[in-house]
Amino acid sequence: MSCGEPHETDCSEVLDHLYEFLDREMPDSDCTKFETHFEECSPCLEKYGLEQAVKKLVKRCCGHDDVPSDLRAKVMGRIEMIRAGEAVPDQDVSAAVQE
């Protein structure tokens, strides 16, 4: 997607990192670049608005589901193993919860 106009930040770069922008997982300087791009590029602004709306809808509809405590414990245990540099077993975490 592109409006066909030249921009300081290319449309493909903006769209490739759109979720990082939405989640504010990028440096402020990059956020500023993206905001400037959205002011100049209506197709990218439209895509941003659509993805933002979908994210809000998912949060509203699915944001209140509690994660089973045993699944959470198993996932956190694996994260700790990875952080500690230990070998992680090749077992599906969701299958382990169903046992």
Buried (B, 14 or more C-beta within 10 A) or exposed (E): EBEEEEBEBEBEBBBEBBEBBBEEEBEEEBBEBBEEBBEBBEBBBEBBEEBEEEEEEEEEEEEEEEEEEEBEEBBEEBEEEEEEEEEEEEEEEEEBBEE
